[in-house]
């Protein structure tokens, strides 16, 4: 009888609340978690994006997240195009971060690293990548 009495409280303790994630989004296995975007207008048409995520598929995953942020920001500002200037990528303990700089413009800028903001933003939405 005493064993059954002890077993019930122990069983109830095992069914306690789930751990607090601090409000962080919990992804399904293998899916990336997008931790956020911060934008800084550096000078007129020069914009800096800081993005962070977990579960990125290497540097290309975090760079794509930054590109999606740049595309949507470009549209919000009323422009149609952006040109990639540079991206610095870092990974520490499974958290990927990118510090990316883009110029934004109403007309297609010179260079081979340009993006059509409307096309890229639409592709990001279809891919489930969040933007600003």
C-alpha positions in Angstrom: 0.0 0.0 0.0 2.7 2.5 0.8 4.4 1.9 -2.6 1.3 3.0 -4.4 1.0 6.1 -2.2 4.6 7.1 -3.1 4.2 6.3 -6.8 1.3 8.6 -7.4 3.1 11.9 -6.3 6.2 10.8 -8.3 4.1 10.2 -11.4 2.4 13.6 -11.0 5.8 15.3 -10.7 6.9 13.6 -14.0 3.8 15.2 -15.7 4.8 18.7 -14.6 4.6 21.8 -16.8 6.8 22.1 -19.9 10.0 24.1 -19.6 9.7 27.8 -20.1 11.3 28.8 -23.5 11.3 32.5 -22.6 8.8 33.2 -25.4 11.2 31.8 -28.1 9.6 30.1 -31.0 10.0 26.3 -30.9 10.6 24.7 -34.3 9.8 21.2 -35.5 12.9 19.0 -35.9 15.0 20.2 -38.8 13.2 23.5 -39.3 15.0 26.8 -38.9 14.1 29.3 -36.1 14.2 32.9 -37.3 15.3 34.9 -34.3 14.8 38.4 -35.6 15.9 41.3 -37.9 17.2 44.7 -36.9 17.6 47.4 -39.5 19.8 50.5 -39.4 19.6 53.2 -42.1 23.3 54.2 -42.5 23.1 57.0 -45.1 20.2 57.7 -47.4 20.1 54.6 -49.5 22.6 52.4 -47.5 21.0 50.0 -45.1 22.5 47.6 -42.5 20.6 44.4 -41.5 21.4 42.3 -38.5 19.7 38.9 -38.6 19.9 35.9 -36.3 18.6 32.3 -36.6 19.0 28.8 -35.4 19.0 25.8 -37.6 20.4 27.6 -40.7 21.5 25.4 -43.5 25.0 26.8 -43.3 26.0 30.3 -44.3 23.6 30.3 -47.3 20.6 30.0 -45.0 21.4 33.1 -42.9 22.4 35.1 -46.0 19.1 34.3 -47.6 17.3 35.5 -44.4 19.2 38.8 -44.7 18.3 39.1 -48.4 14.6 38.6 -47.5 14.9 41.3 -44.9 16.5 43.6 -47.5 13.9 42.9 -50.1 10.9 43.7 -47.9 12.6 46.8 -46.4 13.3 48.0 -49.9 9.5 47.7 -50.8 8.5 49.4 -47.5 10.7 52.4 -48.4 8.9 52.6 -51.8 11.9 51.4 -53.9 12.1 48.4 -56.2 15.7 47.3 -56.2 18.6 46.6 -53.9 22.2 45.9 -54.4 24.2 43.6 -52.0 27.3 45.3 -50.7 28.6 42.8 -48.2 27.6 40.2 -45.6 29.6 39.0 -42.6 28.4 35.7 -41.2 29.2 34.2 -37.8 28.0 31.0 -36.1 28.4 30.4 -32.4 26.8 27.5 -30.5 24.3 26.8 -33.3 23.2 30.5 -33.6 23.9 32.0 -37.0 24.2 35.8 -37.3 24.6 37.9 -40.3 25.6 41.6 -40.6 24.6 42.5 -44.2 24.7 45.9 -46.0 22.5 46.7 -49.1 21.9 49.9 -51.1 18.3 50.4 -52.1 17.1 52.3 -55.1 14.1 53.0 -57.3 15.9 51.9 -60.5 18.0 48.9 -61.2 21.4 49.7 -59.8 24.7 48.9 -61.6 26.4 45.7 -60.7 25.8 42.0 -60.7 24.6 41.6 -57.1 21.3 43.3 -57.5 17.9 42.0 -56.5 14.4 42.8 -57.7 12.8 43.4 -54.3 9.3 42.5 -55.3 10.3 39.1 -56.8 12.6 38.2 -53.9 10.1 39.2 -51.2 7.4 37.1 -52.9 9.8 34.1 -53.0 10.6 34.6 -49.4 6.9 34.5 -48.5 6.4 31.3 -50.5 9.5 29.8 -48.7 8.2 30.8 -45.3 11.1 33.1 -44.5 10.0 36.1 -42.4 10.8 39.7 -43.4 10.7 43.0 -41.7 
